[in-house]
Amino acid sequence: MYKKGESADRSPRFLLVHGLHRLRELRKPDDEFGFGRKGEKQASPGEHFANILRDGPPLGVHVIAWCDSLTNLTRALDRQALKEFALRVLFQMSPADSSHLIDSPLASRLGRTRALFVEEGSERPEKFRPYGLPEAKWLRQVGGQLSGLATESA
């Protein structure tokens, strides 16, 4: 809790989820239509995740998530939670999967070295050439620099 006169740190925060399909705890609850009192049980990690997706951006908390297939994505997120992702990157996929995610089969026409950037509300998606993962040595160097910045600001 913040003391009177103290301001909250409103700098952007990012929650990175690499492999949403592997994190079963974050999946939407199976008993969405179950009976019982809400006050009896504690909120699940999946419910907390849905709250972060819905309420996080106005507070400066943003989610960057990766999932391996549309089937696994729909297991993890309901339709409303999926709409919370205003920026999307799609790689080559079936026309049906592409249409489900962006209302267009464009991602089915991508080659193996192309991706599609889609911003909700924009007129047309943008094709781009994705890059490979950086080397582990570079990641360690940048990670060290970032952790040094974090300790300096604390």
Secondary structure, 3 states (H helix, E strand, C coil): CCCCCCCCCCCCEEEEEECHHHCHHHCCCCCCCCCCCHHHCCCCHHHHHHHHHHHCHHHCEEEEEECCCHHHHHHHCCHHHHHCCCEEEECCCCHHHHHHHHCCCHHHHCCCCCEEEEECCCCCCEEECCCCCCCHHHHHHHHHHHHHHHHHHC
